[in-house]
Amino acid sequence: MAQRLFADSAKVMSKGQVTIPKDVRKVLGVESGDKVTFIVEGDTVRVVNAAAYAMQLLQQQLEGQAQVVGIASEEDVASLISTMRSESQL
């Protein structure tokens, strides 16, 4: 997907609140009630969809773990799930 580059501004209110502009919310995929995460890198702040960011962190933490436990195919995953379900029935 091609990245869109644009800038938008918002006013900081007395309690530090900012309304995220509609176009930015659309790009982030956030709606009313969703959460965002602020990532501070030096004097730069990125605002990201909190759910997407959490999933990204989890994927990074789990990277390579399938090989460690011997999962190399979808069949291995199906077998592991079947085994786990059988054990939880006991």
C-alpha positions as CSV (number, residue, x, y, z in Angstrom):
1,M,0.0,0.0,0.0
2,A,1.4,3.4,-0.9
3,Q,1.9,5.7,2.1
4,R,0.1,9.0,2.1
5,L,2.2,12.0,3.3
6,F,0.3,14.9,4.7
7,A,0.4,17.2,7.7
8,D,-2.5,18.3,9.8
9,S,-2.8,20.4,13.0
10,A,-4.8,20.4,16.1
11,K,-5.1,22.8,19.1
12,V,-4.0,21.6,22.5
13,M,-6.8,22.4,25.0
14,S,-6.2,23.5,28.6
15,K,-6.3,19.9,30.0
16,G,-3.8,18.7,27.3
17,Q,-6.6,17.2,25.1
18,V,-6.3,17.2,21.3
19,T,-8.9,16.1,18.8
20,I,-7.3,13.8,16.2
21,P,-8.3,15.2,12.8
22,K,-10.7,13.0,10.8
23,D,-8.2,12.2,8.0
24,V,-5.6,11.1,10.6
25,R,-8.2,8.9,12.4
26,K,-9.0,7.3,9.0
27,V,-5.4,6.5,8.3
28,L,-4.8,5.1,11.8
29,G,-8.1,3.1,11.6
30,V,-9.4,4.4,14.9
31,E,-12.9,5.3,15.8
32,S,-14.6,6.6,18.9
33,G,-13.6,4.6,21.9
34,D,-10.5,3.1,20.4
35,K,-7.1,3.8,21.9
36,V,-3.9,5.3,20.4
37,T,-0.3,4.9,21.6
38,F,2.2,7.7,21.6
39,I,5.7,6.7,20.7
40,V,8.3,9.3,21.6
41,E,11.7,9.2,19.8
42,G,13.8,12.1,20.7
43,D,11.8,15.2,19.8
44,T,9.5,13.3,17.4
45,V,6.2,11.7,18.5
46,R,4.3,9.1,16.5
47,V,0.7,8.3,17.1
48,V,-0.4,4.8,16.3
49,N,-3.4,2.6,16.6
50,A,-2.8,0.9,20.0
51,A,-4.4,-2.4,19.0
52,A,-2.3,-2.6,15.9
53,Y,0.9,-1.6,17.8
54,A,0.3,-4.2,20.5
55,M,-0.1,-6.9,17.8
56,Q,3.0,-5.8,16.1
57,L,5.0,-6.0,19.4
58,L,3.6,-9.5,20.1
59,Q,4.6,-10.7,16.6
60,Q,8.1,-9.3,17.2
61,Q,8.3,-11.1,20.5
62,L,7.1,-14.4,19.0
63,E,9.3,-14.3,15.9
64,G,11.2,-17.5,15.5
65,Q,9.4,-19.3,18.3
66,A,7.6,-21.7,15.9
67,Q,11.0,-23.1,14.8
68,V,12.0,-23.5,18.4
69,V,9.1,-25.7,19.3
70,G,9.2,-27.6,15.9
71,I,6.3,-26.0,14.1
72,A,7.1,-25.9,10.4
73,S,3.7,-26.2,8.6
74,E,0.0,-25.5,9.0
75,E,-0.4,-29.3,9.6
76,D,1.9,-28.9,12.6
77,V,-0.2,-26.1,13.9
78,A,-3.4,-28.1,13.5
79,S,-1.8,-31.1,15.3
80,L,-0.7,-28.9,18.2
81,I,-4.2,-27.4,18.5
82,S,-5.8,-30.8,18.4
83,T,-3.4,-32.1,21.1
84,M,-4.0,-29.0,23.3
85,R,-7.8,-29.4,23.0
86,S,-7.6,-33.1,23.9
87,E,-5.5,-32.3,27.0
88,S,-7.9,-29.6,28.1
89,Q,-10.7,-32.2,28.0
90,L,-9.0,-34.3,30.7
